[in-house]
Amino acid sequence: MDSISADLLVTMATGAAGEAGRQLWAALSGLVRRRPAEGEAPEQATGEAELVSLAEAPHDVARARALSEVLGVRAEQDPWFLAELTRWHERARGLETGQGDTSNTISGGTQHGPVLQGRDFSGITFNDPGPRCR
């Protein structure tokens, strides 16, 4: 399994990835906090302290790297954790930002309506009247 990038962990911890990132952060938190079943060998490194540390300072890349490293160690020790972390990482890769170029151009004429320029948008709705009030 590829190591989990510190940038991806910071993106989720800061909330920059929106609702999808929040859900993935919650899933990672649950995975890290899972305790071995009776009869399984306890893990030497759980990652819980590093997870809490990053949650307390979500922009701290050094804390994100520490979490990434301990997740890698735990994955080496526990085949079940490796499988679950790999499955989680596949889902989370869709959130990685900062990869690829963006070029936005509007030229000629007059635009009527919304124009968005940027990259990695999510949760955008046009022409939605929102909840009805009575």
C-alpha positions in Angstrom: 0.0 0.0 0.0 1.2 3.5 -0.8 1.7 5.7 2.2 -1.1 8.2 2.9 0.0 11.7 2.0 0.2 14.3 4.8 -1.5 16.7 2.4 -4.5 14.4 2.1 -4.7 14.1 5.9 -4.5 17.8 6.4 -7.2 18.3 3.8 -9.6 16.1 5.7 -8.6 17.3 9.2 -9.1 21.0 8.2 -12.5 20.4 6.7 -11.3 21.7 3.3 -12.7 18.6 1.5 -16.3 19.4 2.6 -18.8 16.7 3.5 -17.0 13.9 1.7 -13.8 14.7 3.6 -15.7 14.9 6.9 -17.2 11.4 6.3 -13.8 10.0 5.4 -12.2 11.6 8.4 -14.9 10.0 10.6 -14.3 6.6 8.9 -10.5 6.9 9.4 -11.1 7.8 13.1 -13.3 4.8 13.6 -10.8 2.6 11.9 -7.9 3.9 14.0 -9.9 3.5 17.2 -11.0 -0.1 16.5 -9.6 -2.4 19.1 -8.5 -6.0 18.2 -11.1 -8.7 18.9 -10.4 -11.1 21.7 -7.7 -13.5 20.8 -6.1 -11.1 18.3 -2.7 -9.7 19.1 -2.9 -6.1 20.3 -1.2 -3.6 18.0 2.0 -1.9 19.1 1.0 1.4 17.4 -2.6 2.4 17.1 -2.3 5.9 15.7 -5.0 7.3 18.0 -2.6 9.7 19.7 -1.5 11.0 16.3 -5.1 11.3 15.1 -6.1 13.4 18.2 -2.9 15.5 17.8 -3.8 16.3 14.2 -7.4 17.1 15.0 -6.1 19.6 17.6 -3.9 21.3 15.0 -5.3 20.3 11.6 -3.0 22.5 9.5 0.2 21.0 11.1 1.8 19.0 8.3 4.3 17.5 10.8 1.4 16.0 12.8 -0.1 14.7 9.6 3.2 13.0 8.7 3.4 11.4 12.1 -0.1 10.0 11.6 0.8 8.7 8.2 3.8 7.0 9.5 2.1 5.3 12.4 -0.7 4.1 10.1 1.9 2.5 7.9 3.5 0.8 10.9 0.1 -0.5 12.1 -0.8 -1.7 8.6 2.5 -3.8 8.6 1.5 -5.3 11.9 -2.1 -6.1 11.3 -3.4 -7.7 8.0 -7.0 -6.8 8.7 -6.0 -3.1 9.3 -4.0 -3.1 6.1 -7.0 -4.3 4.1 -9.3 -1.8 5.7 -6.9 1.1 5.4 -6.2 0.2 1.8 -10.0 0.3 1.1 -10.3 3.6 2.9 -7.3 5.1 1.0 -8.8 4.1 -2.3 -12.0 6.1 -1.4 -10.0 9.0 0.0 -7.8 9.4 -3.1 -10.7 11.2 -4.8 -10.2 14.1 -2.4 -6.5 14.7 -3.2 -6.2 18.2 -4.5 -3.3 20.2 -5.9 -2.6 17.7 -8.6 -2.9 18.9 -12.2 -3.2 22.3 -13.8 -6.2 24.5 -14.1 -6.7 27.1 -16.8 -9.9 29.2 -16.8 -10.8 31.5 -19.6 -14.0 33.4 -20.5 -13.8 35.4 -23.6 -16.2 37.3 -25.9 -19.8 38.1 -25.4 -21.8 38.6 -22.3 -22.4 35.7 -19.9 -25.8 35.4 -18.2 -25.9 33.2 -15.2 -23.4 31.6 -12.9 -19.8 31.3 -13.9 -17.4 29.3 -11.7 -13.7 29.2 -12.3 -11.5 27.0 -10.3 -10.9 23.4 -9.5 -12.2 20.6 -7.3 -15.7 21.9 -6.7 -18.2 19.8 -4.8 -21.7 20.3 -3.4 -22.7 23.0 -5.9 -26.3 23.4 -6.9 -27.8 25.8 -9.4 -31.5 26.9 -9.5 -32.3 25.2 -6.2 -34.9 27.2 -4.3 -33.8 25.6 -1.0 -36.0 24.4 1.8 -39.6 25.7 1.7 -40.6 27.8 4.7 -44.3 27.8 5.8 
